[in-house]
């Protein structure tokens, strides 16, 4: 049996129940997703079902199937005192990534399981499709299970799956067979390939177990799955001996290698299963299938106003005169008409520069998650309100007064192409994207925009994951936010946080060898009313393709100080480069106005590269909060409706021993837009970062208002990917 880092804090047997109860709340999220019930005859094209490890497969064994591209599939499974929370994501059509959190209840009255009543384990999987299923050939996939965790569930496999639709049997029959190593090679081995490496207790975990991959005993596994309508039946031969669980842990008795199960597709997103496993145990699963491309509810956006060609309402040549542009009162009237038209679409006119044949409108988008949609609404409003002589529209999206990019198009193209079959592609072909520059001195600023004051009250949830005694903790309360903008580019923001309920303060104390920049979260959670943020920010454009930010104040609950950032990002380039420098001091635990003694100079040089299929590769190299030097690599996929799914890892000069559990920082990020859930336009979203463990190495200060994310949204690649939304 291979293992590493089994020396963690005390665990309680009730923890497994809390884990399953807490995560079971995921099922509640499927209620709006499942609002559309199946029609008579059930004609849904359902994705592959999942196994007990959360991967496409049979019961315990994997199959060679892949989920639909971008599918996100959380699942719960339980049998014989073992609970698994699985998060599966189809990162690419041919690659699946997964994270798993497992609780194993000890059944040995004479010996604790690695010293604990219930042992919890975290691990990652990756699987690749070698080729798709054809008319005669099966689909084939290769997988690495627990390839960067403790190694407790370490397995590798090669598997093939073939689908049949026999005339004599209604429904669909899938046949799967494969070879497994590690856990999947521990029962009924037919060969041995080399020597499989092993881990020893006390290792920090988290490193790639390359000395194990496809080595040691090899065993076959196989199974069948028959589906018809909402129902499915599974049977398999398992090659997992469950040596730990049936041995020293005494979790259950393995009497057979055959498993059987029945599954029911309760809705398009929810699948339930019940099973009889290993001749002695019963188990259950709940599988949730979500895809960013399929909204939970239909988006309810008011229909845009059609573009009326000028020839229909300004037929006389005299109406096309440019003389109006010489009159300030005429320009002010045009500004006010445009501002009112934009207001009806939930957009704010920052300023407008008007000439006889050109107009530049700087807008603030506070409603739509898509900048392309906001640009389309703005262009329609300009066509509806500006004098006929204005032929060229230049639209500049802004954020806190900073111009992000400029889109230039001809009014005549807008009038001619609205109802053409390929309107989005046709208009994009004649549209230019340029650097925003600075607003003209002749610009008419919208009245009463500056100075401006805003405030809001919103609920917050601050989760804490993977405490050994209680795997999931959370604090709940409200944030009272206020903002003041005295002039374009300037902003003062603050947040007072009031906690109403929570148990993060009861978590385990930190035990870091490094400066405790994150592991003392327990101490920061002891106070109910805190000053979460209070800062002043200045944004400006120092030059062509350049953006700058300077900030000072309390940036987050743990750190405050000074921060400066410069970003080089051409609007038509996939590459962006940034430089950030921060001098910060650690805040007092009560999070009022005081600081502790620890201060640090931290900063990073960053490179951003936009890849095909809406992927963003980001590399940040520099100095982190604990003084360690290294780099963070992240890969994030952004969907047109606002979903973001990604992963990251950080390597620094801190050794695995000094870093502690996990060896290095890594995790998964997920953002679900509110608009996707509610069907109402919104720029807000629910963000989630899942780390196997929170340590102090590789940690950055959380500075509000970093530039790249907002700037990128108004540049060519992002706009092009959402060009169809221009006409919504």
Buried (B, 14 or more C-beta within 10 A) or exposed (E): EBBBBBEBEEBBEEBBBBBBEBBEEBBEBBEBBBEBEBEEEBEEEBBBBBBBBBBBBBBBBBBBBBBBBBBBBBBBBBBBBBBBBBBBBBBBBBBBBBBBBBBBBBBEEEEBBBBBBBBBBBBBBBBBBEEBBEEEEBBBBBBBBBBBBBBBBBBBBBBBBBBEEEEEEEEBBBBBBBBBBBBBBBBBBEEEEEEBBBBEEEBBBBBEBEEBBBBBBBBBBBBBBBBEBBEBBBBBBBBBBBBBBBEBBBBBEBEEBBBBBEBEBBBBBBBBBEBBBBEBBEBBBBBBBBBBEBBBBEEEBEEBBEBBBBEEEBEEEEEBEEEBBEEEEBBBBBBBBBBEBBEEBBBBBBBBBBBBEBBBBBBBBEBBBBBBBBBBBBBBBBBBBBBBBBBBBBBBBBBBBBBBBBBBBBBBBBBBBBEEEEBBEBBBEBBBBBBBBEBBEEBBBBEEBBEEEEEEEEEBEBBBBBBBBBBBBBBEBBBBBBBBBEEBBBBBBBBBBBBEEBBBBBBBEBEBBBBBBBBBBBBBBEBBEBBBBBBBBBBBBEEEBBBBBBBBBBBBBBBBBBBBBBBBBBBEBBEBBBBBBBBBBBBBBBBEEEBEEBEBEBBBBBEBEBEEEBBBBBBBBBBBBBBBEBBBBBBBBBBBBBBBBBBBBBBBEBEBEBBBBBBBBBBBBBBBBBBBBBBEBBBEBEEBBBBBBBBBBBBBBEBBBBBBEBBBBBBBBBBBBBBBBBBB
